[in-house]
Amino acid sequence: MTPINLAEKLAQISTHWDPHVIAAYNGNDIMVVKFQGEFPYHLHENTDDFFLVLRGEMVMDLQGESHAVRTGEIFVVPQGVTHRPRADKECEVLLIEPKGEPNTGDLATASAKPHL
């Protein structure tokens, strides 16, 4: 076991909205991802959605409300709540999801989650 450097892992990612698994924790994938633009509205029927902004700022759109989430802040979307993350400028985010949970809530439209 060795420490994981988040900046080094993020430097390996050149795309947006493509989460990369960097570790496993109690049946969950810990991932890093870069956001820019808008992700589609979606929901996760059986799990909450965890976001930690590492650098930059994102906005979490929910039905009827929006929340700015800045560097060092966490936002948790409860299961079953329709949401959309977006970012005007590139931001870096850490995600925690149960292993196998599609990032769109639907396997047919989900991104692959390669391991770094």
C-alpha positions in Angstrom: 0.0 0.0 0.0 1.2 3.5 -0.9 -0.4 6.9 -0.6 -2.4 8.1 -3.6 -1.5 11.6 -4.9 -4.8 13.2 -6.2 -3.0 15.8 -8.3 -0.9 13.2 -10.0 -4.0 11.1 -10.8 -5.9 14.1 -12.1 -2.9 15.1 -14.3 -3.4 11.8 -16.1 -7.0 12.7 -17.1 -7.5 14.9 -20.2 -11.3 14.4 -20.7 -14.4 15.7 -18.9 -17.1 13.7 -17.2 -15.1 10.5 -17.3 -14.6 9.2 -13.7 -11.4 7.2 -13.0 -11.2 4.8 -10.1 -8.2 5.5 -7.9 -9.1 3.3 -4.8 -11.7 1.0 -3.3 -13.2 1.6 0.1 -15.7 -0.7 1.8 -17.4 -1.7 -1.5 -17.2 1.8 -2.9 -15.2 3.2 -5.8 -13.2 6.4 -5.0 -12.9 8.3 -8.2 -11.5 11.5 -9.6 -13.0 13.4 -12.5 -12.8 16.7 -14.3 -16.0 18.6 -15.0 -16.6 21.3 -17.6 -19.9 22.1 -19.3 -23.2 20.4 -18.3 -23.8 16.8 -17.4 -27.3 15.5 -18.2 -30.0 15.4 -15.6 -30.2 12.0 -14.0 -30.9 10.2 -10.7 -29.7 7.2 -8.8 -32.6 5.1 -7.5 -30.8 3.3 -4.8 -27.8 5.3 -3.7 -26.8 8.8 -2.7 -24.3 10.7 -4.9 -21.2 12.2 -3.2 -19.1 15.1 -4.7 -16.1 16.7 -3.1 -14.7 19.7 -5.1 -10.9 19.5 -5.1 -10.2 22.5 -7.3 -12.5 25.1 -8.9 -16.3 25.4 -8.6 -19.3 23.5 -9.8 -23.0 24.0 -9.6 -25.4 21.3 -8.6 -28.8 21.7 -10.2 -31.7 20.1 -8.6 -35.4 20.4 -9.5 -36.1 24.1 -8.8 -32.8 25.0 -7.1 -29.1 25.3 -7.8 -26.2 25.2 -5.4 -22.6 26.5 -5.9 -20.1 24.0 -4.6 -16.6 25.4 -4.2 -13.1 24.0 -3.5 -13.1 22.1 -0.3 -16.9 21.7 -0.2 -19.0 18.5 -0.3 -22.4 18.0 -1.8 -24.4 14.9 -1.3 -27.5 14.2 -3.5 -29.9 11.9 -1.8 -31.0 8.8 -3.7 -33.9 9.3 -6.0 -33.3 13.0 -6.5 -32.9 14.2 -10.1 -29.7 16.3 -10.4 -27.2 17.7 -12.8 -23.6 18.9 -12.1 -22.2 21.6 -14.3 -19.1 23.8 -14.4 -18.4 26.9 -16.4 -14.7 26.4 -16.0 -12.9 23.1 -15.5 -13.0 21.8 -12.0 -11.6 18.7 -10.3 -13.9 16.5 -8.2 -13.6 13.4 -6.0 -16.6 11.0 -6.2 -17.5 8.1 -4.0 -20.0 5.6 -5.4 -20.9 2.0 -4.7 -18.8 -0.3 -6.9 -20.7 -0.8 -10.2 -23.0 2.2 -9.8 -23.3 3.8 -13.3 -22.5 7.6 -13.2 -25.7 8.4 -15.0 -27.8 6.0 -12.9 -28.4 3.9 -16.1 -25.9 1.3 -17.5 -26.9 2.1 -21.0 -25.7 5.7 -20.9 -22.9 5.4 -18.3 -19.2 6.2 -18.8 -16.7 3.4 -18.3 -14.7 3.8 -15.0 -11.1 2.9 -15.8 -8.6 2.4 -13.0 -5.6 4.7 -12.7 
